[in-house]
Amino acid sequence: MNRTALATVVGLVLGWAVAFGDFGKMLIVALFAAIGYVIAKVISGDIDISPYVSGRRDHR
């Protein structure tokens, strides 16, 4: 899915959230959309989070 299609889908989802809810619900939908986007980037390998989740392995 290219960026234009992704942006269109996100815009539609946020529009539905505003139409049938309030601004707070739209922010919740936007937050979950952003979390889903980051998870997709991690799974596809575009973002490397290993330095953040590997922990400290400095033994003395």
Predicted model as a PDB file, atoms N, CA, C, CB and O in Angstrom, pLDDT in the B-factor column:
MODEL        1                                                                  
ATOM      1  N   MET A   1       0.858  -1.174   0.000  1.00 71.00           N  
ATOM      2  CA  MET A   1       0.000   0.000   0.000  1.00 71.00           C  
ATOM      3  C   MET A   1       0.900   1.231   0.000  1.00 71.00           C  
ATOM      4  CB  MET A   1      -0.974   0.002   1.231  1.00 71.00           C  
ATOM      5  O   MET A   1       1.771   1.373   0.858  1.00 71.00           O  
ATOM      6  N   ASN A   2       0.683   2.112  -0.962  1.00 76.00           N  
ATOM      7  CA  ASN A   2       1.516   3.304  -1.018  1.00 76.00           C  
ATOM      8  C   ASN A   2       1.050   4.352  -0.008  1.00 76.00           C  
ATOM      9  CB  ASN A   2       1.504   3.890  -2.428  1.00 76.00           C  
ATOM     10  O   ASN A   2       0.005   4.196   0.623  1.00 76.00           O  
ATOM     11  N   ARG A   3       1.817   5.394   0.134  1.00 75.00           N  
ATOM     12  CA  ARG A   3       1.531   6.408   1.171  1.00 75.00           C  
ATOM     13  C   ARG A   3       0.225   7.145   0.925  1.00 75.00           C  
ATOM     14  CB  ARG A   3       2.666   7.415   1.244  1.00 75.00           C  
ATOM     15  O   ARG A   3      -0.474   7.505   1.872  1.00 75.00           O  
ATOM     16  N   THR A   4      -0.109   7.373  -0.342  1.00 77.00           N  
ATOM     17  CA  THR A   4      -1.348   8.087  -0.639  1.00 77.00           C  
ATOM     18  C   THR A   4      -2.553   7.268  -0.207  1.00 77.00           C  
ATOM     19  CB  THR A   4      -1.439   8.414  -2.133  1.00 77.00           C  
ATOM     20  O   THR A   4      -3.484   7.807   0.393  1.00 77.00           O  
ATOM     21  N   ALA A   5      -2.549   5.985  -0.501  1.00 79.00           N  
ATOM     22  CA  ALA A   5      -3.656   5.115  -0.103  1.00 79.00           C  
ATOM     23  C   ALA A   5      -3.730   4.995   1.416  1.00 79.00           C  
ATOM     24  CB  ALA A   5      -3.503   3.724  -0.738  1.00 79.00           C  
ATOM     25  O   ALA A   5      -4.817   5.005   1.993  1.00 79.00           O  
ATOM     26  N   LEU A   6      -2.578   4.883   2.056  1.00 80.00           N  
ATOM     27  CA  LEU A   6      -2.548   4.797   3.516  1.00 80.00           C  
ATOM     28  C   LEU A   6      -3.099   6.067   4.149  1.00 80.00           C  
ATOM     29  CB  LEU A   6      -1.122   4.541   4.009  1.00 80.00           C  
ATOM     30  O   LEU A   6      -3.882   6.003   5.096  1.00 80.00           O  
ATOM     31  N   ALA A   7      -2.693   7.209   3.632  1.00 76.00           N  
ATOM     32  CA  ALA A   7      -3.183   8.486   4.172  1.00 76.00           C  
ATOM     33  C   ALA A   7      -4.691   8.634   3.946  1.00 76.00           C  
ATOM     34  CB  ALA A   7      -2.432   9.669   3.520  1.00 76.00           C  
ATOM     35  O   ALA A   7      -5.398   9.177   4.794  1.00 76.00           O  
ATOM     36  N   THR A   8      -5.175   8.149   2.806  1.00 76.00           N  
ATOM     37  CA  THR A   8      -6.609   8.208   2.532  1.00 76.00           C  
ATOM     38  C   THR A   8      -7.387   7.349   3.506  1.00 76.00           C  
ATOM     39  CB  THR A   8      -6.900   7.767   1.105  1.00 76.00           C  
ATOM     40  O   THR A   8      -8.417   7.780   4.025  1.00 76.00           O  
ATOM     41  N   VAL A   9      -6.909   6.133   3.764  1.00 84.00           N  
ATOM     42  CA  VAL A   9      -7.588   5.235   4.700  1.00 84.00           C  
ATOM     43  C   VAL A   9      -7.581   5.824   6.111  1.00 84.00           C  
ATOM     44  CB  VAL A   9      -6.918   3.845   4.699  1.00 84.00           C  
ATOM     45  O   VAL A   9      -8.602   5.801   6.798  1.00 84.00           O  
ATOM     46  N   VAL A  10      -6.452   6.344   6.538  1.00 81.00           N  
ATOM     47  CA  VAL A  10      -6.373   6.954   7.871  1.00 81.00           C  
ATOM     48  C   VAL A  10      -7.312   8.153   7.963  1.00 81.00           C  
ATOM     49  CB  VAL A  10      -4.923   7.386   8.189  1.00 81.00           C  
ATOM     50  O   VAL A  10      -7.997   8.331   8.971  1.00 81.00           O  
ATOM     51  N   GLY A  11      -7.347   8.971   6.920  1.00 80.00           N  
ATOM     52  CA  GLY A  11      -8.249  10.120   6.913  1.00 80.00           C  
ATOM     53  C   GLY A  11      -9.710   9.711   6.985  1.00 80.00           C  
ATOM     54  O   GLY A  11     -10.500  10.338   7.690  1.00 80.00           O  
ATOM     55  N   LEU A  12     -10.071   8.659   6.258  1.00 82.00           N  
ATOM     56  CA  LEU A  12     -11.444   8.169   6.314  1.00 82.00           C  
ATOM     57  C   LEU A  12     -11.809   7.649   7.700  1.00 82.00           C  
ATOM     58  CB  LEU A  12     -11.648   7.074   5.285  1.00 82.00           C  
ATOM     59  O   LEU A  12     -12.892   7.931   8.211  1.00 82.00           O  
ATOM     60  N   VAL A  13     -10.907   6.897   8.298  1.00 84.00           N  
ATOM     61  CA  VAL A  13     -11.172   6.355   9.642  1.00 84.00           C  
ATOM     62  C   VAL A  13     -11.316   7.490  10.653  1.00 84.00           C  
ATOM     63  CB  VAL A  13     -10.035   5.390  10.080  1.00 84.00           C  
ATOM     64  O   VAL A  13     -12.226   7.473  11.482  1.00 84.00           O  
ATOM     65  N   LEU A  14     -10.428   8.468  10.587  1.00 82.00           N  
ATOM     66  CA  LEU A  14     -10.530   9.598  11.511  1.00 82.00           C  
ATOM     67  C   LEU A  14     -11.795  10.414  11.250  1.00 82.00           C  
ATOM     68  CB  LEU A  14      -9.293  10.495  11.394  1.00 82.00           C  
ATOM     69  O   LEU A  14     -12.407  10.928  12.186  1.00 82.00           O  
ATOM     70  N   GLY A  15     -12.182  10.531   9.995  1.00 83.00           N  
ATOM     71  CA  GLY A  15     -13.423  11.226   9.673  1.00 83.00           C  
ATOM     72  C   GLY A  15     -14.639  10.511  10.249  1.00 83.00           C  
ATOM     73  O   GLY A  15     -15.547  11.155  10.773  1.00 83.00           O  
ATOM     74  N   TRP A  16     -14.661   9.199  10.157  1.00 84.00           N  
ATOM     75  CA  TRP A  16     -15.756   8.427  10.753  1.00 84.00           C  
ATOM     76  C   TRP A  16     -15.763   8.595  12.272  1.00 84.00           C  
ATOM     77  CB  TRP A  16     -15.634   6.931  10.381  1.00 84.00           C  
ATOM     78  O   TRP A  16     -16.824   8.695  12.887  1.00 84.00           O  
ATOM     79  N   ALA A  17     -14.577   8.625  12.869  1.00 81.00           N  
ATOM     80  CA  ALA A  17     -14.514   8.786  14.327  1.00 81.00           C  
ATOM     81  C   ALA A  17     -15.072  10.143  14.758  1.00 81.00           C  
ATOM     82  CB  ALA A  17     -13.064   8.634  14.820  1.00 81.00           C  
ATOM     83  O   ALA A  17     -15.748  10.232  15.783  1.00 81.00           O  
ATOM     84  N   VAL A  18     -14.803  11.185  13.998  1.00 82.00           N  
ATOM     85  CA  VAL A  18     -15.324  12.506  14.328  1.00 82.00           C  
ATOM     86  C   VAL A  18     -16.826  12.575  14.051  1.00 82.00           C  
ATOM     87  CB  VAL A  18     -14.581  13.593  13.530  1.00 82.00           C  
ATOM     88  O   VAL A  18     -17.576  13.181  14.816  1.00 82.00           O  
ATOM     89  N   ALA A  19     -17.261  11.952  12.953  1.00 84.00           N  
ATOM     90  CA  ALA A  19     -18.672  12.015  12.581  1.00 84.00           C  
ATOM     91  C   ALA A  19     -19.563  11.306  13.595  1.00 84.00           C  
ATOM     92  CB  ALA A  19     -18.875  11.407  11.206  1.00 84.00           C  
ATOM     93  O   ALA A  19     -20.672  11.763  13.873  1.00 84.00           O  
ATOM     94  N   PHE A  20     -19.096  10.215  14.139  1.00 86.00           N  
ATOM     95  CA  PHE A  20     -19.931   9.418  15.044  1.00 86.00           C  
ATOM     96  C   PHE A  20     -19.485   9.488  16.501  1.00 86.00           C  
ATOM     97  CB  PHE A  20     -19.933   7.985  14.598  1.00 86.00           C  
ATOM     98  O   PHE A  20     -20.001   8.755  17.344  1.00 86.00           O  
ATOM     99  N   GLY A  21     -18.550  10.346  16.793  1.00 85.00           N  
ATOM    100  CA  GLY A  21     -18.085  10.514  18.162  1.00 85.00           C  
ATOM    101  C   GLY A  21     -17.721  11.962  18.393  1.00 85.00           C  
ATOM    102  O   GLY A  21     -18.255  12.870  17.756  1.00 85.00           O  
ATOM    103  N   ASP A  22     -16.814  12.155  19.302  1.00 85.00           N  
ATOM    104  CA  ASP A  22     -16.354  13.509  19.560  1.00 85.00           C  
ATOM    105  C   ASP A  22     -14.856  13.586  19.300  1.00 85.00           C  
ATOM    106  CB  ASP A  22     -16.685  13.943  21.009  1.00 85.00           C  
ATOM    107  O   ASP A  22     -14.249  12.623  18.831  1.00 85.00           O  
ATOM    108  N   PHE A  23     -14.275  14.716  19.602  1.00 84.00           N  
ATOM    109  CA  PHE A  23     -12.853  14.928  19.317  1.00 84.00           C  
ATOM    110  C   PHE A  23     -11.970  13.980  20.117  1.00 84.00           C  
ATOM    111  CB  PHE A  23     -12.465  16.371  19.618  1.00 84.00           C  
ATOM    112  O   PHE A  23     -10.945  13.524  19.611  1.00 84.00           O  
ATOM    113  N   GLY A  24     -12.346  13.676  21.350  1.00 85.00           N  
ATOM    114  CA  GLY A  24     -11.556  12.765  22.178  1.00 85.00           C  
ATOM    115  C   GLY A  24     -11.487  11.372  21.590  1.00 85.00           C  
ATOM    116  O   GLY A  24     -10.438  10.729  21.612  1.00 85.00           O  
ATOM    117  N   LYS A  25     -12.612  10.907  21.061  1.00 82.00           N  
ATOM    118  CA  LYS A  25     -12.623   9.584  20.428  1.00 82.00           C  
ATOM    119  C   LYS A  25     -11.776   9.581  19.159  1.00 82.00           C  
ATOM    120  CB  LYS A  25     -14.065   9.153  20.101  1.00 82.00           C  
ATOM    121  O   LYS A  25     -11.127   8.585  18.839  1.00 82.00           O  
ATOM    122  N   MET A  26     -11.785  10.706  18.436  1.00 80.00           N  
ATOM    123  CA  MET A  26     -10.949  10.796  17.248  1.00 80.00           C  
ATOM    124  C   MET A  26      -9.472  10.737  17.621  1.00 80.00           C  
ATOM    125  CB  MET A  26     -11.252  12.085  16.478  1.00 80.00           C  
ATOM    126  O   MET A  26      -8.675  10.136  16.901  1.00 80.00           O  
ATOM    127  N   LEU A  27      -9.104  11.352  18.731  1.00 85.00           N  
ATOM    128  CA  LEU A  27      -7.707  11.286  19.167  1.00 85.00           C  
ATOM    129  C   LEU A  27      -7.311   9.867  19.550  1.00 85.00           C  
ATOM    130  CB  LEU A  27      -7.474  12.226  20.348  1.00 85.00           C  
ATOM    131  O   LEU A  27      -6.181   9.449  19.297  1.00 85.00           O  
ATOM    132  N   ILE A  28      -8.224   9.128  20.152  1.00 84.00           N  
ATOM    133  CA  ILE A  28      -7.944   7.733  20.495  1.00 84.00           C  
ATOM    134  C   ILE A  28      -7.738   6.912  19.225  1.00 84.00           C  
ATOM    135  CB  ILE A  28      -9.093   7.135  21.343  1.00 84.00           C  
ATOM    136  O   ILE A  28      -6.821   6.094  19.155  1.00 84.00           O  
ATOM    137  N   VAL A  29      -8.587   7.129  18.223  1.00 79.00           N  
ATOM    138  CA  VAL A  29      -8.431   6.420  16.948  1.00 79.00           C  
ATOM    139  C   VAL A  29      -7.105   6.793  16.299  1.00 79.00           C  
ATOM    140  CB  VAL A  29      -9.605   6.743  15.993  1.00 79.00           C  
ATOM    141  O   VAL A  29      -6.415   5.925  15.765  1.00 79.00           O  
ATOM    142  N   ALA A  30      -6.736   8.080  16.337  1.00 81.00           N  
ATOM    143  CA  ALA A  30      -5.469   8.524  15.761  1.00 81.00           C  
ATOM    144  C   ALA A  30      -4.286   7.910  16.495  1.00 81.00           C  
ATOM    145  CB  ALA A  30      -5.373  10.047  15.796  1.00 81.00           C  
ATOM    146  O   ALA A  30      -3.290   7.551  15.867  1.00 81.00           O  
ATOM    147  N   LEU A  31      -4.379   7.784  17.807  1.00 84.00           N  
ATOM    148  CA  LEU A  31      -3.307   7.163  18.585  1.00 84.00           C  
ATOM    149  C   LEU A  31      -3.122   5.706  18.186  1.00 84.00           C  
ATOM    150  CB  LEU A  31      -3.603   7.264  20.087  1.00 84.00           C  
ATOM    151  O   LEU A  31      -1.995   5.256  17.975  1.00 84.00           O  
ATOM    152  N   PHE A  32      -4.224   4.964  18.080  1.00 83.00           N  
ATOM    153  CA  PHE A  32      -4.122   3.568  17.685  1.00 83.00           C  
ATOM    154  C   PHE A  32      -3.653   3.418  16.240  1.00 83.00           C  
ATOM    155  CB  PHE A  32      -5.458   2.878  17.870  1.00 83.00           C  
ATOM    156  O   PHE A  32      -2.963   2.453  15.913  1.00 83.00           O  
ATOM    157  N   ALA A  33      -4.018   4.356  15.377  1.00 79.00           N  
ATOM    158  CA  ALA A  33      -3.522   4.334  14.001  1.00 79.00           C  
ATOM    159  C   ALA A  33      -2.004   4.534  13.977  1.00 79.00           C  
ATOM    160  CB  ALA A  33      -4.222   5.424  13.154  1.00 79.00           C  
ATOM    161  O   ALA A  33      -1.299   3.864  13.223  1.00 79.00           O  
ATOM    162  N   ALA A  34      -1.510   5.451  14.796  1.00 83.00           N  
ATOM    163  CA  ALA A  34      -0.066   5.687  14.868  1.00 83.00           C  
ATOM    164  C   ALA A  34       0.662   4.476  15.436  1.00 83.00           C  
ATOM    165  CB  ALA A  34       0.231   6.924  15.720  1.00 83.00           C  
ATOM    166  O   ALA A  34       1.736   4.118  14.953  1.00 83.00           O  
ATOM    167  N   ILE A  35       0.092   3.844  16.453  1.00 83.00           N  
ATOM    168  CA  ILE A  35       0.698   2.642  17.024  1.00 83.00           C  
ATOM    169  C   ILE A  35       0.735   1.530  15.985  1.00 83.00           C  
ATOM    170  CB  ILE A  35      -0.075   2.182  18.277  1.00 83.00           C  
ATOM    171  O   ILE A  35       1.746   0.840  15.851  1.00 83.00           O  
ATOM    172  N   GLY A  36      -0.355   1.352  15.252  1.00 79.00           N  
ATOM    173  CA  GLY A  36      -0.386   0.348  14.197  1.00 79.00           C  
ATOM    174  C   GLY A  36       0.632   0.621  13.113  1.00 79.00           C  
ATOM    175  O   GLY A  36       1.252  -0.308  12.596  1.00 79.00           O  
ATOM    176  N   TYR A  37       0.814   1.886  12.762  1.00 80.00           N  
ATOM    177  CA  TYR A  37       1.795   2.262  11.747  1.00 80.00           C  
ATOM    178  C   TYR A  37       3.213   1.912  12.203  1.00 80.00           C  
ATOM    179  CB  TYR A  37       1.692   3.763  11.435  1.00 80.00           C  
ATOM    180  O   TYR A  37       4.000   1.366  11.430  1.00 80.00           O  
ATOM    181  N   VAL A  38       3.530   2.226  13.450  1.00 84.00           N  
ATOM    182  CA  VAL A  38       4.869   1.918  13.975  1.00 84.00           C  
ATOM    183  C   VAL A  38       5.079   0.406  14.036  1.00 84.00           C  
ATOM    184  CB  VAL A  38       5.063   2.544  15.383  1.00 84.00           C  
ATOM    185  O   VAL A  38       6.156  -0.076  13.685  1.00 84.00           O  
ATOM    186  N   ILE A  39       4.081  -0.343  14.469  1.00 83.00           N  
ATOM    187  CA  ILE A  39       4.205  -1.802  14.519  1.00 83.00           C  
ATOM    188  C   ILE A  39       4.432  -2.363  13.117  1.00 83.00           C  
ATOM    189  CB  ILE A  39       2.945  -2.437  15.152  1.00 83.00           C  
ATOM    190  O   ILE A  39       5.255  -3.260  12.939  1.00 83.00           O  
ATOM    191  N   ALA A  40       3.713  -1.845  12.123  1.00 81.00           N  
ATOM    192  CA  ALA A  40       3.900  -2.304  10.742  1.00 81.00           C  
ATOM    193  C   ALA A  40       5.308  -1.997  10.248  1.00 81.00           C  
ATOM    194  CB  ALA A  40       2.866  -1.652   9.815  1.00 81.00           C  
ATOM    195  O   ALA A  40       5.913  -2.812   9.550  1.00 81.00           O  
ATOM    196  N   LYS A  41       5.832  -0.831  10.603  1.00 81.00           N  
ATOM    197  CA  LYS A  41       7.195  -0.479  10.198  1.00 81.00           C  
ATOM    198  C   LYS A  41       8.232  -1.381  10.876  1.00 81.00           C  
ATOM    199  CB  LYS A  41       7.482   0.992  10.532  1.00 81.00           C  
ATOM    200  O   LYS A  41       9.233  -1.745  10.259  1.00 81.00           O  
ATOM    201  N   VAL A  42       7.999  -1.738  12.130  1.00 83.00           N  
ATOM    202  CA  VAL A  42       8.921  -2.628  12.840  1.00 83.00           C  
ATOM    203  C   VAL A  42       8.887  -4.011  12.208  1.00 83.00           C  
ATOM    204  CB  VAL A  42       8.564  -2.710  14.347  1.00 83.00           C  
ATOM    205  O   VAL A  42       9.934  -4.620  11.987  1.00 83.00           O  
ATOM    206  N   ILE A  43       7.694  -4.512  11.916  1.00 84.00           N  
ATOM    207  CA  ILE A  43       7.572  -5.839  11.318  1.00 84.00           C  
ATOM    208  C   ILE A  43       8.213  -5.886   9.932  1.00 84.00           C  
ATOM    209  CB  ILE A  43       6.100  -6.247  11.229  1.00 84.00           C  
ATOM    210  O   ILE A  43       8.841  -6.884   9.576  1.00 84.00           O  
ATOM    211  N   SER A  44       8.063  -4.824   9.152  1.00 83.00           N  
ATOM    212  CA  SER A  44       8.642  -4.810   7.811  1.00 83.00           C  
ATOM    213  C   SER A  44      10.145  -4.570   7.830  1.00 83.00           C  
ATOM    214  CB  SER A  44       7.970  -3.751   6.971  1.00 83.00           C  
ATOM    215  O   SER A  44      10.808  -4.736   6.806  1.00 83.00           O  
ATOM    216  N   GLY A  45      10.691  -4.181   8.976  1.00 85.00           N  
ATOM    217  CA  GLY A  45      12.132  -3.995   9.093  1.00 85.00           C  
ATOM    218  C   GLY A  45      12.607  -2.588   8.812  1.00 85.00           C  
ATOM    219  O   GLY A  45      13.814  -2.352   8.759  1.00 85.00           O  
ATOM    220  N   ASP A  46      11.703  -1.647   8.630  1.00 85.00           N  
ATOM    221  CA  ASP A  46      12.092  -0.263   8.367  1.00 85.00           C  
ATOM    222  C   ASP A  46      12.591   0.447   9.623  1.00 85.00           C  
ATOM    223  CB  ASP A  46      10.922   0.500   7.781  1.00 85.00           C  
ATOM    224  O   ASP A  46      13.377   1.390   9.536  1.00 85.00           O  
ATOM    225  N   ILE A  47      12.135  -0.006  10.786  1.00 85.00           N  
ATOM    226  CA  ILE A  47      12.550   0.580  12.055  1.00 85.00           C  
ATOM    227  C   ILE A  47      13.185  -0.522  12.888  1.00 85.00           C  
ATOM    228  CB  ILE A  47      11.344   1.240  12.809  1.00 85.00           C  
ATOM    229  O   ILE A  47      12.600  -1.591  13.062  1.00 85.00           O  
ATOM    230  N   ASP A  48      14.383  -0.261  13.404  1.00 89.00           N  
ATOM    231  CA  ASP A  48      15.090  -1.230  14.240  1.00 89.00           C  
ATOM    232  C   ASP A  48      14.971  -0.789  15.703  1.00 89.00           C  
ATOM    233  CB  ASP A  48      16.596  -1.358  13.810  1.00 89.00           C  
ATOM    234  O   ASP A  48      15.509   0.246  16.095  1.00 89.00           O  
ATOM    235  N   ILE A  49      14.263  -1.585  16.499  1.00 86.00           N  
ATOM    236  CA  ILE A  49      14.082  -1.232  17.908  1.00 86.00           C  
ATOM    237  C   ILE A  49      14.941  -2.077  18.835  1.00 86.00           C  
ATOM    238  CB  ILE A  49      12.628  -1.377  18.295  1.00 86.00           C  
ATOM    239  O   ILE A  49      14.792  -2.000  20.055  1.00 86.00           O  
ATOM    240  N   SER A  50      15.841  -2.887  18.275  1.00 85.00           N  
ATOM    241  CA  SER A  50      16.644  -3.772  19.111  1.00 85.00           C  
ATOM    242  C   SER A  50      17.498  -3.036  20.145  1.00 85.00           C  
ATOM    243  CB  SER A  50      17.530  -4.607  18.242  1.00 85.00           C  
ATOM    244  O   SER A  50      17.670  -3.562  21.244  1.00 85.00           O  
ATOM    245  N   PRO A  51      18.045  -1.846  19.858  1.00 84.00           N  
ATOM    246  CA  PRO A  51      18.807  -1.165  20.908  1.00 84.00           C  
ATOM    247  C   PRO A  51      17.951  -0.741  22.104  1.00 84.00           C  
ATOM    248  CB  PRO A  51      19.488   0.049  20.330  1.00 84.00           C  
ATOM    249  O   PRO A  51      18.465  -0.566  23.209  1.00 84.00           O  
ATOM    250  N   TYR A  52      16.659  -0.580  21.884  1.00 84.00           N  
ATOM    251  CA  TYR A  52      15.773  -0.117  22.945  1.00 84.00           C  
ATOM    252  C   TYR A  52      15.187  -1.256  23.772  1.00 84.00           C  
ATOM    253  CB  TYR A  52      14.659   0.697  22.354  1.00 84.00           C  
ATOM    254  O   TYR A  52      14.838  -1.055  24.935  1.00 84.00           O  
ATOM    255  N   VAL A  53      15.076  -2.442  23.192  1.00 84.00           N  
ATOM    256  CA  VAL A  53      14.440  -3.550  23.892  1.00 84.00           C  
ATOM    257  C   VAL A  53      15.413  -4.646  24.313  1.00 84.00           C  
ATOM    258  CB  VAL A  53      13.377  -4.140  23.027  1.00 84.00           C  
ATOM    259  O   VAL A  53      15.023  -5.575  25.020  1.00 84.00           O  
ATOM    260  N   SER A  54      16.671  -4.551  23.890  1.00 75.00           N  
ATOM    261  CA  SER A  54      17.623  -5.614  24.197  1.00 75.00           C  
ATOM    262  C   SER A  54      18.061  -5.592  25.658  1.00 75.00           C  
ATOM    263  CB  SER A  54      18.834  -5.498  23.297  1.00 75.00           C  
ATOM    264  O   SER A  54      18.537  -6.599  26.181  1.00 75.00           O  
ATOM    265  N   GLY A  55      17.906  -4.478  26.296  1.00 69.00           N  
ATOM    266  CA  GLY A  55      18.343  -4.376  27.692  1.00 69.00           C  
ATOM    267  C   GLY A  55      19.822  -4.133  27.776  1.00 69.00           C  
ATOM    268  O   GLY A  55      20.526  -4.099  26.767  1.00 69.00           O  
ATOM    269  N   ARG A  56      20.276  -3.967  28.970  1.00 66.00           N  
ATOM    270  CA  ARG A  56      21.699  -3.712  29.180  1.00 66.00           C  
ATOM    271  C   ARG A  56      22.395  -5.014  29.484  1.00 66.00           C  
ATOM    272  CB  ARG A  56      21.928  -2.696  30.317  1.00 66.00           C  
ATOM    273  O   ARG A  56      22.011  -5.719  30.417  1.00 66.00           O  
ATOM    274  N   ARG A  57      23.393  -5.340  28.729  1.00 64.00           N  
ATOM    275  CA  ARG A  57      24.107  -6.599  28.886  1.00 64.00           C  
ATOM    276  C   ARG A  57      25.536  -6.371  29.359  1.00 64.00           C  
ATOM    277  CB  ARG A  57      24.107  -7.373  27.576  1.00 64.00           C  
ATOM    278  O   ARG A  57      26.459  -7.073  28.948  1.00 64.00           O  
ATOM    279  N   ASP A  58      25.702  -5.402  30.209  1.00 59.00           N  
ATOM    280  CA  ASP A  58      27.025  -5.052  30.712  1.00 59.00           C  
ATOM    281  C   ASP A  58      27.249  -5.785  32.028  1.00 59.00           C  
ATOM    282  CB  ASP A  58      27.171  -3.508  30.898  1.00 59.00           C  
ATOM    283  O   ASP A  58      26.803  -5.331  33.082  1.00 59.00           O  
ATOM    284  N   HIS A  59      27.943  -6.924  31.964  1.00 56.00           N  
ATOM    285  CA  HIS A  59      28.239  -7.691  33.171  1.00 56.00           C  
ATOM    286  C   HIS A  59      29.616  -7.321  33.670  1.00 56.00           C  
ATOM    287  CB  HIS A  59      28.146  -9.209  32.908  1.00 56.00           C  
ATOM    288  O   HIS A  59      30.538  -7.130  32.876  1.00 56.00           O  
ATOM    289  N   ARG A  60      29.766  -7.217  34.987  1.00 56.00           N  
ATOM    290  CA  ARG A  60      31.053  -6.835  35.563  1.00 56.00           C  
ATOM    291  C   ARG A  60      31.801  -8.019  36.050  1.00 56.00           C  
ATOM    292  CB  ARG A  60      30.874  -5.864  36.683  1.00 56.00           C  
ATOM    293  O   ARG A  60      32.910  -7.879  36.567  1.00 56.00           O  
TER     294      ARG A  60                                                      
ENDMDL                                                                          
END                                                                             
